Amino acid sequence: DAMVIQNPRYQVTQFGKPVTLSCSQTLNHNVMYWYQQKSSQAPKLLFHYYDKDFNNEADTPDNFQSRRPNTSFCFLDIRSPGLGDAAMYLCATSRGGGRANTEAFFGQGTRLTVV
Amino acid sequence: DQQVKQNSPSLSVQEGRISILNCDYTNSMFDYFLWYKKYPAEGPTFLISISSIKDKNEDGRFTVFLNKSAKHLSLHIVPSQPGDSAVYFCAASSVGQNFVFGPGTRLSVLP
């Protein structure tokens, strides 16, 4: 059974049109992450939540926002997608957020296309 | 500045032989290392990990070796199987530091 679920798997959006990607988890993990991955590159951390505590990476553009209404759900909002935002977006969860030796569990990702 | 490096973008190995994937890191504060496997159009799947207090961890066909002095780790897969063909990501973390990933190595296991 999938433990980290991302919807949709594929998303096409128009240039400049706001888009929301969703992630849910059944693991009851404290930490939820959003990564952006472009072809042949390392997944790049955008931000993460430790419980309700939001942590933005310094180089994450303001165009990217996130919401975590409860433990199970986390959303990635892209306010005005540009062509350069086309990528695979990966949601992950972990128990300790790097504060304890634990692995991260990933969803299947959402492939975002901007047209 | 890449803190986690995987210098081989790709690797081809014959079925039944050993696959060795390498990873180097620069941050000496990292104390936990992980390997993930990723198939096309899917998210990464956790494979195996190692704490910095160990130099080897084994799980079935997969063994991870850690050389702290060289800031180097490797993943050995033996025997390699065609189903092992995927992209393998090395990742590192430490207390208070989130997971940092390398760019991945694409492994092709040839029948």
Chai-1 contact restraints between the chains, C-beta under 6 A:
chainA,res_idxA,chainB,res_idxB,connection_type,confidence,min_distance_angstrom,max_distance_angstrom,comment,restraint_id
A,Q41,B,P103,contact,1.0,0.0,6.0,A-B,restraint_1
A,A42,B,F101,contact,1.0,0.0,6.0,A-B,restraint_2
A,A42,B,G102,contact,1.0,0.0,6.0,A-B,restraint_3
A,A42,B,P103,contact,1.0,0.0,6.0,A-B,restraint_4
A,P43,B,F101,contact,1.0,0.0,6.0,A-B,restraint_5
A,L45,B,N98,contact,1.0,0.0,6.0,A-B,restraint_6
A,L90,B,G43,contact,1.0,0.0,6.0,A-B,restraint_7
A,G98,B,S93,contact,1.0,0.0,6.0,A-B,restraint_8
A,G98,B,Q97,contact,1.0,0.0,6.0,A-B,restraint_9
A,G98,B,N98,contact,1.0,0.0,6.0,A-B,restraint_10
A,R99,B,V95,contact,1.0,0.0,6.0,A-B,restraint_11
A,N101,B,Y32,contact,1.0,0.0,6.0,A-B,restraint_12
A,N101,B,S51,contact,1.0,0.0,6.0,A-B,restraint_13
A,E103,B,L34,contact,1.0,0.0,6.0,A-B,restraint_14
A,E103,B,F46,contact,1.0,0.0,6.0,A-B,restraint_15
A,E103,B,S49,contact,1.0,0.0,6.0,A-B,restraint_16
A,A104,B,F99,contact,1.0,0.0,6.0,A-B,restraint_17
A,F106,B,G43,contact,1.0,0.0,6.0,A-B,restraint_18
A,F106,B,P44,contact,1.0,0.0,6.0,A-B,restraint_19
A,G107,B,G43,contact,1.0,0.0,6.0,A-B,restraint_20
A,Q108,B,E42,contact,1.0,0.0,6.0,A-B,restraint_21
A,Q108,B,G43,contact,1.0,0.0,6.0,A-B,restraint_22
A,G109,B,G43,contact,1.0,0.0,6.0,A-B,restraint_23
